[in-house]
Amino acid sequence: MQVSMTEKLIASRRSLKHNTTILGHQAEAEGGCGVLGMIASEPIAGKHVYRSSVQMHNRGNGKGGGLAAVGLLPEQMGVSKEKLEDDYLIQIAYLDPSARQDVEQTFLLPYFEIHQGYELPSVTDYRDVPGLEVQPPLVWRYFARVKESVLAEFIEKNELKGLDPRRAEDEFVYQNSYRLNKTFYASLGEKRAFVLCHGRNLLVFKIVGYAEHALHYYQLENLKAHGWIAHQRYPTKGRVWHPGGAHPFIGLHEALVHNGDFANYHGVCEYLKQRNISPLFLTDTEVSVLLFDLWSRVYGYPLEYVIEALAPTTERDFLILPQEKQEIYKAIQVAHLHGSPDGPWFFIIARNEPYEKRFQLIGITDTSMLRPQVFALHEGPVQIGLIASEKQAIDAALQSLHEEDPRICPVADRYWNARGGSHTDGGAFIFTVDYSQPTLRLVCTNKFGREIRFDLSPKARGGLPLPFREGDRGARSLPTNPVAAVLDPAQPATAAFSELTGELATWGYETLAAFLEESLRTASQGDAQRAHILELLTLLLDRRYRIEKLERKWLRALLEKTINALCDSVPLLGTAPGSHYARITWASREALAAPTPPTHTLVIDATGFPPEGDQALSLFVVRAHRLRWKRFVVYRCCGQRFLGCGLGQRSHGVRIDVYGSSGDYLASGLDGAEIFVHNNGQDQLGQIFHDGKLVVYGDVGQTFFYGAKGGQAYILGNAAGRPLINAVGCPRVVINGTALDYLAESFMAGDPLHGGGFVVLNGITLNEDGEISELETPYPGSNLFSLASGGAIYVRDPHHTLDEDQLNGGCYEELSDADWTLILPYLEENERLFGIAVEALLTGKREEASPGAGLSQSAPGQDERAQLKLSLWLELCKCAMLRNMKLPTVKQRARQLAISKPLLLYSLRHPSLSLKAPIAVSLEYDADHVIAYAHDLDVFGYGETEIEALNDLRQTICDLYHELQEHHDALEGEAKAIWGYLSQIIREQTEREDR
């Protein structure tokens, strides 16, 4: 769109100026809204929003809730497919039903051809909806097009002849709705009506209440759409006690919900005012969607540039961008930075792009990352993209969908958090359904347009586990060996797990289902069997291992279902006095009593317990603990918050295992107990943690271990923003993945070598086969250890990707022997918990460590085969030549250097060379690496002390360099590159020594 046409569009809005005073509308409270979005390749019913909304009640206050749907079904709308796609779907909320005639006569009939219009059904008496306290407005729906004569006059009057008439029609609809709202809602006096929506194939509902109240009151449970968004309002700006102030807010063809609060609300309003746009509802969410509509529809920016204008890329992330992007982004920031929302916020947008024929669900995070957000993608016959404030809300939606359609797994293929303004993905993700194609498919891309995909096993893709096909119980084959052995409680569960994972690689769903059924039968035979099977199934749930014919999400869903069934089989409290286990439910909660020997483990079904309040699950656990229960298994969690809180001082000896989707603030204030979370954690875990242990077999959300004072935590995956901010004392934490940003900001944990706290950041992930894969960088953020006054972060960074620009007050130091002695016990515990061997962290090579195995002290033996990659060897050379060997104690260094000698010699072996090495080597090549296999290894001859070993290694490198130099004319490919690399670093080292 030409700039002159943009200016004419903006000029056409001069008559819309509203004299509302912007000053003085301060935030009533910090935003903490509950938001949810989901979109699918097939239409999904509105009822699947219900469970997630209920589980996020704590994020609302009943003063405003709303829904939006995009990609509707024409038969449910009462119009043809053509009318649904071409007409404007106008919904008007009549707070005063008598206003309908005035509205229609003034703003609809004179300007529109009304093809269809009708009152929406609703509950007869709003008080029949539990919890709904205010009468929702009467809603009428109209399908309409602007009259040709009216549109022609609009184009002529505003000099828009160069504009596509359909886009001019869009602008007329936008301006007409503005005038309607200004007249019947925003003006002084009684508020009588307002426009809920006016775009194509998009509808919006909002009320004073919760989102699910709107769902029930307007009877939307069976309304189907490709995309849905929902919002539980918590007050920020504006009159939240009136339905017009609730979310979603609309642009034209998009609806937006928002969690957060703008610090520059007045500035954004001034920016809009300069473009003839005046907010009517006086909320920061309204100005957000006004910006989005301005930049996308009026300015015609592509989505990437709209996102950049909303959430500008700054600091280190900006500098890492390609030069071409830097130039474009700089121009966008110069033009629009004063209009960019400042402050904590998170947007979810449901959008119809009628010109490109696609529905979109968009999630955008701000660069401060102060608002929680989770993204998820479900692949398979039905593809689904989900965005929410909490993972537990996503799990609730998937579970609801699965109960209706067994093709949908209750577990997503992947969950992740976004880092706002990231140079890798932009901190924004877009789920798109292209309805111009005969077969609809959902595609997920990031801000830069790169597709997010998962390579499922071809043997597993499309398979549907039979246990989720009710009634389909055909004959199943189950290997007789080693199943009998692994189910025998006489064998430790860790050993049984090691045996079983070797078999699982070849199992299909039939065999797996038969094994799980046999496990349940075994567990029913007695307490010893039950304990063994629960531990074994938990190991299978928590760990990663090779599977060829199964999808990971279905495997997890089956294991969770089996664990739930096992726990369901535990006798209710008081019905089996001789059992070690007793179960309690919401229905039987009044029967809670002190444990009577030999009963020692309380198994709690979380179903029905509210997320918080006087009857909350967390308070029930506290009551049980006061009755001297110390061992808890809590299963089927569905968003319950504060688990582990309130146990009091010195709760040592208490252990809580948590299955399902737990809620926020788990383990906060813990002082001695141990909590094991067999899933991802939510936000605010372990705040003001004092003592004890927290283990999470997945990721954790925002502000993990905020203000922690002590204790230990082990995280298998990643931490979102601001982990360990303001922590003091002596917390000791191992994070195997990464943290998005602001790790250990304002850390005040003393000297780690003298009782202080620290974080170990391993910077790895586990692939589908359970093998260690290094992340592109161990820490992607721009703020590492910022403003810290004590403590330490031990970062595994073998390729030296971290740089000084990521620090703000901290400094990098070499790992000392004392440091290694300090962190080794925690790495060994990390190995016991997650199977991530210390050896693997040091060498980058996956070691098959059985659960509970310690650090191996053995050196390579006779006939060992090592697969070695060139990149590892180059790093070793660089470290050795620059005296930068980041290896631990003398004993460990000697062992590590001994392993490094074949790494050095094997990968350098080349047919044109004649190295004198006590080994035989064969080489293979792939697209990226030289791979060397070594045979007949001799005893490694490095020195016995650290200095001797390092000198021997450096001398070996020099000898190899001279050998390469002598034959450099004959070198090719990788060998030539190695010689060039060695030549450069030896020259640099010599120059330094000369200086």
N, C-alpha and C positions, 0 to 999 in steps of 0.2 A: 504494500500500500504506500503510495507516495506521501511525502511529508506534507505537501499542500493539502491533500485530501484528509489527512489526520487533523490538520489544523481546522479544516472546515467542520469536521465532525465535532471537535471540541467547541468551536464557535457556535454550533447549532444548539449547545446546551446552556447558552447564556441566560435564557429565560427560566432555567431551572434553579437558579441560585436561591438558597434558603438562608434566612437570616438567623439561623440557630446560633446561639453563643456557645462556642466550644470550650472556652476557659472554665475551669472549675469542676470538670467531670473527672474526679480522681478515682483511682481504684478503690473499691470497697474492701477488697481482700485479695491476697495473692491467688492467682488462678490455679486450679487443680482439677480441671475438668476431666471427665471420662469420655474418650472418643474411640470410635470403632468405624472401620471401613472394610468392606469386602466386595470383591467383584469376581465373577466366574464366567467360564466359557458357555455355561448353560444358565438360564434364569433360575433364581433361588427365591424361596418364599420369605416374606417378611418376618415370619415367626422365628427364624433363625437368628434374628437380632436380639430376641428377648433375653435369652440366658446371659449373654455377655453384658447387656445393659443392667440387669439385676445385680450381677456380680460387681459392677462398678458404681453401685449406689453411693458408696462412701465418697466418690468424686463429684457427686451432685448434691443438691440441697432441696430438690423438689420445686424450685422456683422457675425452672425452665428446662425443657427437654425437647428434642426434635429428631426427625428422620428425613432422609432424602433417598430417592430411588431413581436410577437411570437405566434405560434399556428395558422398557416395559413390554407387555404383551398386548397386542391390539384387541384381542377378544375380551380381555379383562377391562380395557378402557372403553369398550363399546364403539370403537371406530375401526376403519380399515387400516391395514398396514401403511398404505400411502398417506392417509391422514395423520397417523401417529408420527410418521417421519417428517412430514411437511408442515403440519399445523403447529402453531404455538400452543402449548399446554398451559393455560392460565388457570391458576387456582387462587381464589380470593377467600380470605377468612373474614367472615362477617361477625364482628363482636356484637353488633346490633343488627339482628336479622332484618329489621325494617329498612336498613340502609341499602339492601340489595337493589331495589328498584332505582334509587338515586345513582348508585354506582353504574349499573348497566346503562341507564339513560345518558349518563354524563361521559363515561370513559370507555364503554364497550360498543354499544350499538351504533353510535355515530361513526366509528372508525373501523370496525371489524366486520367481516363476514363470519358469523358464528355458525360453524358446521355441527356442533354438538354442545349441549350444555345441560348439566344436571347437578342436583344436590348429592353430596356424598353421604353414604349411609354412616350411621354412628350408633353407639349405645343409647338406648332410650333415656336412661337416667345415669348421668355421669357418676353418681355416687355408687353405682354398681361396680365401678372399677376400683378395686381396693387401693387406697392411698391417694386417689385423685381428689383434690380439695377444691379446685376451681373449675367452673364450667368451661370447657373448650369452645372455641368459636364454631359457628356453622360454616361449612366450607362448600363452595360451589366450584365445579370444574367446567372450563370452556375450552373447546378446540376451535381455533380461529386463525384467520389470515387477515392482514390489513387490506382494506378496500383499495382497488387499483387507483381510483381517483384521489383518495387520501394520500396514498404513497407518492403519487405523481406530484401533488401539491407540496408535500414535505421535501421531496428531492429538489423541486424548483426553488422553493423558498430558501433552502440552505445551500444551494449551489453544489449539489452532490451528483451531478449528472455523470461524472467520471467514475462513480462508485457502482459496483455490482448492485443492481436493484434489490437483490435478496439481502445483502448486507445493510443496505439503507433501511430495509424493512426491519431488520434486527434493531437498528438504532431507534426507529420509531417506537417499537414495542418497549424498549428500555425506557425511553423518555415518557411514554404514556403511563407506565407503571409508576415512575417517579412522581408524576403529577397526581396520580390517584392516591398514592401514599401520603403525599404532602397535604392533600385536601382532606382525606378521611382518617388520617392517623397522626401525622406529625404536627399538624397545626394545633394551636391552643384550643382548648375545649375538649369535648368528649371524643374519645377514640372509637370510631365506628367500624372501620374495615381496613385491611391492608392486603397487599399482594404476597402470596406465599411463593409462587413461582410463575415464570412466564416464558421459559425456554422450550426447546423441542425435546420430546421424549424424556422429560425430567419432571419429577414432582417432589414437593416438599410439604412436610407437616411439622408444626411446632406449637407447643402449649405451655401453660404454667403447670409443671409437673415433671415427671420423669419420661425418658424416651419411650419406655415400654407402655406408659400410660397412653401416649399418642397412638401406639400400635394397636392397643386394645380398643380404645375409644372409637377410632375410625375404622376398626375391623379390617386391619391390614395384614392379619396373620397369614392369609393365603394369597395375598397380592405378590406376584412374581416379577422380578426385575433382575437384570444382569448385575447391577451394582447397588449397594446400600451403604449409607453412612448414618451414624447415630451419635448423639451427644447428650451427656449429662452435664447440666450447667452448674458451674460454681461461679459466684459473681466476680466479675472484673469491672467493666465499665457499663454504664447504661442501666435502664430500668428492667431488671431481670424478673420482676414480678408480673410483667405483662407479656403475652405471647409474642408480640413483635420483637421483643428483645432477646428471645431465645434463638439458639442456633438450629438449623443451618441458616446462613445468609446467602443470598443469590447475587450473581452477576447477571448473566443472561442465560447461557447454556451450562452454567456450573453452579454448584452449591458447595459451601465451605463450612467446615467446623474447625474449631480452634481451641487449643489448650494453651493458655498463657496470658500475658499482660504486656502492653506496650509502654515503655518509658517515654516514648516520643509521640504519644497519641495526638497531641496538639500539632506537632510539626507535620505529621502525616496528613492531618486534616487541612493544614495550610497548603501543603503540596497539592492536594486534590482540589482545593478551592481555586488555585491558580489555573486549573484545567476545567473550571466550571462544574465541579462535582462537589456537592455539599451533603455530608451524611445526614440522614434523617433519624436513625435509631440510636445514634450516639454510643455505639459500642466499637471496640477495637476490632471485633470480628467483621463488622460491617465494612470498615475501611480496608480490611485485608482483601475482601473479595472485590471491592471497588478498584483496588490497585491491580488485582489479577485481571479483571475485565478490561481495565484501561490498557494495560501493557500487552495483553494477548489479542483482544478484539479491535481496539482502536488503533494502537500503535502497530499491530500486526507482528509483534515479536514472536519468534519460535519459542517453544516452551523452555528450552535451555536458558535463553536470555531472560525470560520472565522469572525463572527461579534465581538467576544471578542477581536480578534487580531486587528481589525479595530478600535473599540471603547472600550478600556479597562475599566472595572469596577473599580472604585477607592473609596477611603475614606470610608465614612459610609456605602454606598451601598455594598462595598466589604465585610465589617465586618458583615453585616447582612446575607450574603449568607450562605447556608449550608457549613459545613466544607469541604465536598467532593468537592464542586464547587470551594471553595477558593483555594484548592490545585491545581486543574486543571488550573484555571484561572491564578494563580501565575506562573505556569510553562509556560503558553502561553505568559504572559507579560515579563517574563525573556528572553524568546527566541525572541520575536518580537516587544517589546515596541519601540525600536529605529527605527522600520519600520512603526509604526502606524502613520497615518496622524494626525498632530497636527494643531489645528486652527478650525475656524468655518466651518463646512461642513454638508451637508445632501445628502445622496445617494438614488437614485431610480434605481433599477436594474430589467430589464426584462430578464428572464432566461428560457432556455429549459434544463431540465435534461433528456436526451434521455435514459439513463440507468435505471432511475426510472420511466420514462414515465410520466413526470409531467411538467407543465408550472408554472412559479412562477413570482410574482411581489413582490419585496422586498424593504422596506423602512428602512433606518438605520440613526439614528441621532447621532451626536457626543455628548460628555459629557458636552460641554460648552453651547449647545443649543442656539447658536447665529444665527442660520438660521431658518426661519419660515417653519413649516411643519404641515400638517393636514392629518389625515387618516379618511376613511369612509368605512362603510360596508352596502351594500344593500342586504337584504334577500328577499326571495320570489321565484316565478317560475324561475326568472333569478337572480342569485347571482352575485354581482359585488363588487369588492374591488377597492378603489380609494385612491390615494396619490397625494398631490399637495402642492405647496407653499402657497396657499390660499384656504380657504373654498369656496370662490365665484367661483373659477375655477372648483371645484368639482360639485357645483350646476349647473354650465353651462353645464358640460358634462352630468349630469343626466337629465337635461331639454332637451337637444338634443336627448338623447336616448329615453326619454319618448315620444317625438313627433313622433318618428318612431315606437315605440313599446309600446303600452299602458299598458303592463304588468309591465313595469319598472316605478317606482314612481320617480317623480322629486325631492323627498326628501329621503335621506338615513335613515336607521334605527338608525345609530349612527355615530357621528363625534367625534374625539378625537385627542389630541396632545400627542406626546411621550416625555418622559424624558430620555435623553441619559444616558446609563449606569445604569438604574434603576434596583434595586434588585427584583422588582416585575414583570417587563416584559422585561427588557433588553434594552428598548428604541428602539426596532426594531420589525417590524411586517411583516409577510409573508403571502401573499395570494396565494393559491395553487390550481390548477386544475389538478386532476389526470386523464390522458387520457388512463390509462390502464383499466379503468372501462367502462362498456357499457353505464352507465348514468353518465354524467359529473356533478360534484358538486364542488363548490368553498368552500374552508375552509380557515379560517383566524387563524393563530397562532402567538404567540409572540416568542421572541428569544429562550425561554426555551421549546418551543414546545407545550405550553398549548393553547388549542383552545379558540378563542374568539367567544362567541355565545350570542344570545338574545332569551329569552323565550317569543315568541309571543303567544297571546291568541289562544288556539286551535280553538275557534269559528271564530277568525279573520284571521288565517293563510290561505293564498291562496286566500282569497277573493279579488275581483276586483271591486272597486267602479264604479257604473254605470255612474256617470258623466264623467268618462274618456273613456267610450265606446260611441263614437260618433254615434248618430242616435238611440241608445237604450234608449228610454224614456217611459218605461212601466208605468202603473198606480202605483202611490206611495201613501202609507198611511201615514198620518201625524196626530199625536195626536192633538186633538183640544184643549186640556188643558194640560199643561199651555202655549202652544205656543202663543196663542192670547195675553195672558197677558205679556209674556216676550218681544214680539215685540211692545208693546204699549209704545211710548216715554214718557208717563206720569209716567211710572215706572223707577226708576233709573237703569242704566245698571248693576250696581253692584248687585242689588237685583235680577234682571232678570237672571244674570249669576248664582247666587246661586240656583235659582229654576231650571234652565235649566240643570245644571250639574247632578242633581239627576235623570233627565230623560235620559240623554245621556248614562248612564251606560247600558241601555237595548236597545239602538237604533242600528239598522243595517244601511247599506249604503243607502237603499231605503228611510228610514225615514229621515236620515241625509240630503240626497240630496233634499228631498221635503222641509225640513225646510230651507235649504239654498236658494232654489228658492223662497220660501215665503218671506224670509228676503229681497231678492233683490226687490221683488214686493213692499214690505212695504217701503223700502228705496227710491223708486222712487216717493213716494207720497208727499214728501216735505222735507225741510231742517231739521226740527225737527226729522222726521223719519230717515233721512240719518245719522244724527249725532248719534242717539241712536243705530242704527244697526251697524255702524262702531265701536262704542265703545264696543258693545256686542261681535261682531265677533273678535275684537282685544283681549278682555279678553279670549275668547275661544282659540285664537291662542297662547297667552302668558302663560296661566296657565296649570297646570297638574291636572287631575281629572280622576276618574274611568271610563274606557270604557271596555266593555267585548266583543263586536262583531266588533270592529273597530281596525285597526292597526294605531298606533300613526302617522306614516309617512304619510299614506293616509289621515288621518284626517287633518293633517297640510296642505297637498297639496290642499285638497278641500277648506279649510278655506282661504288659500292664493289666490286660484283661484277666490273665491267669493269676497274677498276684492278687488282684481284687477277689477272684473266686476263692483262692486259698484263704485269704483273710475272712471272707464270708463264712467259711466252714468252721471258723473258731467258735466254740460254744459261747453263748451269752453269759455275761457275768452272773454268777450265782447258780448256774445250771449244771456245771461240771466241776465240783470242788477239787478233784484230783488233778486237773489239767494245769500245766504251766502257763497257759494262755487264757485270757478272758476277753470277750468282745463286748463293746458297748456301742449303741447307735443313738441318734437323735430321739427316737421313740422310747428307748430304754434308759435315757440319761439320768432319770430320777433314781435308778437302782444303783448308782455309783456308791461303792463302799470300799473300805480299806482292803488291801490284798490279804488273802489267807493262804499261807504256805500249803502246797508248793507253788501256787499261782504267783507269778512275778512280772508278767508282761501284759499290759493293757493295750488291746487292739481297738482303735477307734475308727469307725466309719464316719467320715466327715460330712457325708451327705445330709443336708438339712440344717446343719449348723450355720448360723449367719456369719458373715465376714467379720463383723465387729459388734460391739454392744454388750449388754449384760449377759446375753445368752451365747456369746461368741465361743467358738471352738478353743481359742487361746485361753480364755478364762476357765473353760471346762478342764483343760490340762492342768492349770494352776490348782484347781480344786482337787484333782486327782493326786497331784504331787503333795498337797498338804495332808492327804490321807496316806502318804508314804509310798505311793507308786513311784518307781524310778525308771522303769523300762516301758517305752511307748512305741507303738507302731501306728502311725496315722495314715490312712489311705483314702483314696477318692477325694483328695483335697480339690476344692473348686473356688479358689480365690480367697480363702480365709486368711486374715491378716494377723500379725503379732504372735505367731506361733513361737513358743519358747520365751516370750516376754512374761515378766511377773513371777518367775520362779523364785526370786529372792536371792539373797546372798548365799554364797558357798553351796551352790547346787551341784557340786561334784558328785559323780556317780550316776547322774541322770543321763539317759540316752534317748533321743527321739529320732526315729526314722520316718521320713516324710515322703509319701508317694502321691502322685497326682500333680495338680497345679496349685501350689501354695501361693499366698498373697504377700503383700508388702510387709516390711518391718520384721520379718522372721529373724529370730535370734538377737534382736536388739536388747541391749542391757544385760546380756547373758553373763553369768558369773559362776562358771564352773562346769555347766552341763555340756554335753556333746550333741550336736544336731547334724544329721546326715540327710541331705536333700537329693533324692534320686530323680532329679529333673533339673531344668533350668530354675534359677531363682528369679525373684522379681526385684523391685527397687527397694532401696533403704535397708538392705540386709545387714545385720550385725552392727547397727548404729550404737554408739557408746558401749561397745562390747568390752567387757572387763576381763573375763577369764573363761577358759573352756576351749571348745573346738567346734568349728563349723566346716563342713565338707559339702561341696556342691558339685554334683556330677553333671555339670553343664555350664551355662553362662550365668552371670549375675547382672542386674540392672544398675540404675543410677545410684550414685553416692553410697556404694558398698563400703562398709566399715567406717562410715562417717563418725569422726570423734572417738574412734575406738581407743581404748586405754591399755589393752593387753589381749591375751589369748592367741589362738592360732586359727588360720583359715586356709583351706586348700580348694582352689577353683580349677576344675578341669578345663573349662573353656575361657571365654573372654569376660572382661568387665566393661560395662558401658562408661559413661562419663563420671569423673570425679571420684574414683575409688580412694579411700583412705584420706580424704580431705580432712584437715584439722585433727588428725589422729595424734595421740600423745602416748607417753609411757613406753610400753614394750609390745605392741602387736607384731606378730610374725606371720606373714602371708606369702603363699606361693600361688601365683597366677600362671597357668601353663600357656594360655593364649596371649592376648594383649589387652590393653586398656585403650579406649578410644581417645581420651585426652584428659588433661588435668590430673594425672596420677600423682597421688601424695602431695597435692597442693597444700601449702602451709603445714607440712609434716613437722611435728615437734616431738620426735621419739628418741631423743638422746643419742648416745653413742652405741651403735649396735654391738660393738665388741665389748661393751661393759654394761650389758643388761638392757640396752635400748631396743628399738623396733626396726624392722626392715621389711622390704618386699622383694621377692624373687620373681622376676618376669622372664619366663622362658621363651616367649615369642614363637610358639609352635602350634600346630593343629594336627589332628589325627585324621588321616584319610579314611575312605570307606573300608579299607582292609586293616585299619588300626595302626598303620605305619605313620611314623613321625614325618611331617612335612613342615619345612620352615616357612613362616610367613614372609611376605615381601620385605617387611621391616618389623622388628619386634615391638616398635612403638610408632604409630602413624601420626600422633598428635603434635601440636606445636608447643605444648606446655607440659614439660616433664620436671617434676620435683620443684615446681615454681614456689618461690618464697618460703622454702623449707628451712627450718632452723636446726633440725636434728634428724637422725635416722639415716637410712641408706636404701637405695634400690639396686639390686644385683640383676643386671640385664644380660641375658644371653644374646650376644650380638656378634656372631662369628664373622660376618662380612662387613662389620664397621659401618653400618648404615646410619647410626645415630650421629647427630652433629650438634655443635655448640648452639645453633639457633633454637634448638628445642628446650634449652635450659633457660631458667630465669632465676639466677641466684645460686644454682648448683654448679658442680664441676664433675668431670670424669676422672676416675682413678683406676689404676690397675688392681686386679684381684690379688690379695695377699694370702699367704698361708693361713693367717689367722681368720681371714674372711671365709676361706674354704672350710676350715674346721668348724666355723660357726654355722654355715648354711647346709653342710653335708647331711646332718641328721634330718633336716626338714626335706631335703630332696629324696632321701631314702624313705621317709614317711610318704612323700608324694608318690614314690614308686610303688609302695605297698598299696596305697589307696587306688591308684589309677593305672598301674602297670606301665608307667613311663619310666624306663630304666635310666638310672644316672649315667650309665655307660652310653646309652643312646643320646642323651643330651650333650655329652662331651664329644662324641665322634660324629654325630649326625646320622648314625646307622641304627636302625631299629633292632633292638635285642628282644627276643621272645622271653620276656620276664613273666613268670607265673605270679599270680597274686600272692603277696607276702614275701616274695623273693627279695633279698638284699642286693647290695652292690657287688657285682662279681669282681674278684681280685685276680682272676686268672689272666695270663698273657697269652698271645696267640700261639697255638701249638703246631705240631707237624701236620702237613697236608691241609692246612686251612686255606679256604678259598675266600678271597676278598674282592668284592665288586666296588671299584673306586672310580670316582668321577674327577675330571680335570679341574673343575671349579674348586673342589676341596683342596686339591694339591696346591693350586695357585695361592689360596689363602694361607696354607701352611708355610709356603715359601716366604710370603710377605711377612708373616708373623715372626718367623725365625730370623730373617735378615734384619728386621727392624727391632730386634730384641723385644718383641711384643707378644711373647707366648703367654696367653691368658689361661694357663693350666694350673691346677691347684697344688697340693702339697708335694714335697720332694718325692715321696713314694708314688703318688699319683702321676707326677710328671714323668718319672722314669717309665712307668707302665704306658702312659700315653705316648711318649716319644718312641717307645718301642713299637707301638702300633703304627706310629707315623712313618717309620722307616720304609715299610713296604708301600705305604701310601705314596711316599716320595719316589721310590725306585720303580714301582710297577707302572705308574702312569707316565713316567718319562721314557719307558722302554720303546725303542723304535727300531725297525729293521735296519736302518742305515747306521746304527750306533753299535758299539761293542763295549758295553759297560761291564765292568768286573763286579758282578753281584752274585751272592750265593743263592740265587733263585732262578726258576724258570718261569717265563712270562709269555702269555698269549694275549693278543689284543683284538678287540672288536670295536667297531665304530657305529655310532648312530648320528642322527642329525645334529646333536648338540654336544656330545661328549666323546672322549676316549674312555673306553672301559677296559680295565686290565684285570686278568685273572692270574693269580700267582699260585705256584705249586712248589712243593719241596722246600719249604722255608728253613733257613738255617737259624741258629740262635742269634738274636739281635745283639749287636756289639756296642751299644752306646754306653757312655760313662755312667758310673753309679751315683754321682751327685748331680744336682741340678745344673751347675755350671759346666761340668764335664760333658753332660749329655747335650746341652745346648751348643757347646763348642763343637762337639763331634757332628751334630746335625748341620751346623753352619759350614763346617769343612766339607761334609758330603755334598751340600748344595754347591759349594764353590768348585769341587772336583767335577761335578756334573756340568756346571757351567762351562768349564774349560773344555770338557769333552764335546759339548755341543758347539762351542766356538770353533773347535778344530774341524768339525764336520758341517758347519752351518750352510755351506753352499749346497749340500745335498738334502738339507732339511725341507720338509713340506708341511703344510697344514698346521696341525696342532703342535707338533714338535717345534716348528719354526716360531710359532706364537709364544711357546714356553721360553725359548732361547731369548727372544726379544724382551720378554717380561723380566727374566732373570738379569739380563744385561742392564736394564734400566734400574732395577732396585739395588743391584750391587754397585753400580756407578753412583747412585744417590747416597748409599751408605758410605762409600769411600770418600766422597766429597764432605760428608758430615764429619767423619773421623779426621780428615785433613784440617778442617776448620777448628 
